Amino acid sequence: MSELDPLIHQALRLKIMAALAALNPEQQINFVELRASTGATDGNLGAHLQKLEEGGYIAIEKTYVKKKPCSFVQVTNKGRAAFEQHVAALKAIIG
């Protein structure tokens, strides 16, 4: 049986990874859309994104759109694989 991933298991990070894993591998989501889909605050989302980025599970691209800073987030191959293993572990627990 697969083990739960402690980096993903926290509730907000699980929501973040689920939102990103639902995208096509080459797709990104901007910070504002991710915040809305997870219900997180700016600071809370930023802190959890930093942890996921440090773990190599996501990539963050910071740029400007119409002279305003904008961050785009994308799941990495490592992150997608870790999320799939985490989901499999959850299914094994409940199934």
C-alpha positions in Angstrom: 0.0 0.0 0.0 1.2 3.5 -0.8 1.8 5.9 2.0 0.3 9.3 2.3 2.5 12.2 1.2 3.1 14.5 4.2 3.7 17.5 1.8 0.4 17.0 0.1 -1.7 15.7 3.0 -2.3 19.1 4.6 -5.9 20.2 3.5 -5.0 23.3 1.6 -2.1 21.8 -0.2 -4.3 18.8 -1.2 -6.8 21.3 -2.7 -4.0 23.1 -4.5 -2.6 19.9 -5.9 -6.1 18.7 -6.9 -6.8 21.9 -8.8 -3.4 21.8 -10.6 -3.7 18.1 -11.4 -7.0 18.7 -13.1 -5.3 20.9 -15.6 -3.5 19.6 -18.7 0.2 19.1 -18.1 1.2 22.2 -20.0 -1.5 24.4 -18.4 -1.0 27.0 -15.7 -3.4 28.8 -13.4 -2.9 32.3 -12.1 -2.7 33.0 -8.4 -6.1 34.8 -8.2 -7.9 31.9 -9.9 -6.2 29.4 -7.6 -7.0 31.5 -4.6 -10.7 31.6 -5.6 -10.8 27.8 -6.3 -9.3 26.9 -3.0 -10.9 29.5 -0.8 -7.5 30.5 0.7 -6.3 33.9 1.7 -3.4 35.5 -0.2 -0.9 34.9 2.6 -2.0 31.3 3.4 -2.0 30.4 -0.3 1.4 31.9 -0.8 2.9 30.1 2.2 1.6 26.7 1.0 2.7 27.3 -2.6 6.2 28.0 -1.3 6.3 24.7 0.4 5.1 22.8 -2.7 7.6 24.7 -4.8 10.4 23.8 -2.4 9.4 20.2 -2.7 9.5 20.4 -6.5 5.8 19.7 -6.9 4.9 22.9 -8.6 6.6 25.6 -10.6 5.7 29.3 -10.2 6.3 31.8 -12.9 6.2 35.5 -11.9 5.5 38.0 -14.6 3.6 41.2 -15.3 0.2 41.6 -17.0 -0.8 45.1 -17.9 2.0 46.4 -15.5 0.6 44.4 -12.6 2.5 41.5 -11.0 1.0 38.2 -11.7 2.0 34.7 -10.7 1.2 31.6 -12.7 1.3 28.1 -11.1 1.8 24.8 -12.8 2.2 21.2 -11.4 5.5 19.5 -12.3 5.8 15.9 -13.4 7.2 15.1 -9.9 4.1 16.8 -8.4 1.6 15.0 -10.6 3.2 11.6 -9.8 3.2 12.4 -6.1 -0.4 13.5 -6.2 -1.5 10.4 -8.0 0.3 8.2 -5.4 -1.3 10.2 -2.6 -4.8 9.7 -4.1 -4.1 6.0 -4.5 -3.1 5.8 -0.8 -6.3 7.6 0.2 -8.4 5.2 -2.0 -6.7 2.2 -0.3 -7.5 3.6 3.1 -11.2 4.2 2.3 -11.7 1.3 -0.1 
